[in-house]
């Protein structure tokens, strides 16, 4: 897996102050995407042990609410295994932190991935420029959903956050 950046104290990509891992690779290539530099699956730099240490160091701060996986698309087929492993590790090491994930896939398309129940909130759906709304919180277009994953799994239908 490749990534472009690890940011911290982020307030735009989830609830509270967050650490964000910006992964490389996106097949959706949405018109008007705010981050097209991340589309190339081989872009950025390899996510290695040093990057993981940096991510975990930033995530360990008491004021950080959790981690957000963004990009690119963390659920690009070539990212799924490594992102899944990271989700498992974050869930185990930082059980008090929330996990958010942005993806262009619909929840229904990826809900069978075994690590999905460990995610707290998933923002799903492609960015669609004609549905852009600058007043939306945590997403860019009105077709995207901010899903409470745990409640969705519990009741068996989409529950918005």
C-alpha positions in Angstrom: 0.0 0.0 0.0 1.1 3.6 -0.7 0.1 6.7 1.1 0.4 10.5 0.5 0.2 11.9 4.0 -0.5 11.4 7.7 -2.2 14.5 9.2 -3.2 15.2 12.8 -5.4 17.6 14.6 -7.8 17.3 11.7 -11.4 18.6 12.3 -12.8 18.2 8.8 -12.7 14.4 8.3 -14.7 13.1 11.3 -15.9 13.9 14.8 -13.3 15.6 17.1 -9.6 16.0 16.4 -8.4 13.2 14.3 -5.4 11.6 12.7 -5.9 11.0 9.0 -4.1 8.4 6.8 -4.4 9.6 3.2 -3.9 6.4 1.1 -3.1 6.2 -2.6 -5.3 4.6 -5.1 -8.8 5.3 -6.4 -10.7 3.7 -9.3 -13.7 6.0 -9.0 -12.0 9.1 -10.4 -14.9 11.4 -9.5 -15.2 14.6 -11.5 -14.5 17.5 -9.1 -12.6 15.3 -6.6 -10.7 17.5 -4.1 -7.8 15.1 -4.0 -7.1 13.7 -7.5 -3.3 13.4 -6.8 -4.2 10.3 -4.7 -5.8 8.4 -7.6 -2.7 6.6 -8.7 -2.4 3.3 -6.7 1.4 3.6 -7.0 1.5 7.3 -6.1 2.9 8.7 -2.9 5.3 6.5 -0.9 5.1 3.0 0.5 3.4 2.6 3.8 6.2 1.0 5.8 7.2 0.4 9.5 8.3 4.0 9.9 5.0 5.3 8.5 3.1 3.0 10.9 5.1 4.2 13.8 4.4 7.8 12.9 0.7 7.1 12.5 0.5 5.3 15.9 2.5 8.1 17.6 0.1 10.7 16.3 -2.9 8.6 17.2 -1.6 8.0 20.7 -2.1 11.6 21.8 -4.8 12.0 24.4 -6.6 14.7 22.5 -7.0 12.7 19.3 -10.5 11.2 19.0 -9.5 8.6 16.5 -8.3 7.7 13.0 -9.8 8.5 9.7 -8.9 6.5 6.6 -9.2 8.6 3.5 -7.5 9.1 0.2 -7.7 8.0 -2.6 -9.9 5.2 -1.5 -8.9 3.0 1.4 -11.1 0.3 0.0 -9.4 0.2 -3.4 -9.0 -3.5 -4.0 -5.2 -3.3 -3.7 -5.6 -1.5 -0.3 -8.1 -3.7 1.3 -5.9 -6.2 3.0 -3.4 -3.7 4.4 -6.1 -1.3 5.5 -7.9 -4.2 7.1 -4.8 -5.2 9.0 -4.4 -1.6 10.2 -8.0 -1.4 11.3 -7.5 -4.5 13.4 -4.3 -3.2 14.9 -5.8 0.3 15.7 -8.9 -1.3 17.2 -6.7 -3.5 19.5 -4.1 -0.8 20.5 -6.4 2.2 20.7 -9.7 0.7 21.8 -10.8 4.2 23.1 -10.4 5.8 19.6 -13.0 5.8 16.9 -12.4 4.6 13.4 -13.8 6.5 10.4 -13.4 5.5 6.8 -14.2 7.3 3.5 -14.9 5.3 0.4 -16.4 5.7 -3.0 -18.0 2.3 -2.6 -21.5 1.9 -1.2 -21.7 0.3 2.2 -23.7 -2.6 0.7 -20.8 -3.3 -1.7 -18.2 -3.6 1.0 -20.2 -4.7 4.1 -19.0 -8.3 3.8 -15.3 -7.3 4.4 -14.6 -8.9 7.8 -13.2 -5.8 9.4 -16.1 -3.5 8.6 -17.8 -4.1 12.0 -14.7 -2.5 13.6 -15.3 0.8 11.8 -17.5 3.3 13.7 -18.4 5.6 10.9 -18.2 5.1 7.1 -18.8 7.9 4.6 -19.8 6.1 1.5 -20.6 6.8 -2.1 -18.8 8.6 -5.0 -18.5 12.3 -5.0 -21.0 13.6 -7.6 -20.3 17.2 -8.6 -23.9 18.1 -9.4 -24.8 17.2 -5.8 -22.0 19.2 -4.2 -23.1 21.2 -1.2 -20.5 23.3 0.8 -22.9 23.3 3.8 -22.6 19.5 4.2 -20.6 18.3 7.2 -18.1 15.5 6.7 -19.0 14.8 3.0 -18.9 16.7 -0.3 -22.1 15.7 -2.1 -25.6 15.0 -0.9 -25.7 11.4 -2.3 -22.9 10.4 0.2 -24.0 8.9 3.4 -22.4 9.2 6.9 -23.2 5.8 8.3 -23.1 4.6 11.9 -21.7 1.2 11.1 -22.3 -0.5 14.4 -25.9 0.5 14.6 -26.4 -0.4 10.9 -25.1 -3.9 11.6 -27.2 -4.2 14.8 -30.5 -3.3 13.1 -29.8 -4.7 9.7 -30.5 -1.4 7.8 -28.6 1.8 7.1 -28.5 4.1 10.1 -27.1 7.5 9.6 -24.7 9.1 12.0 
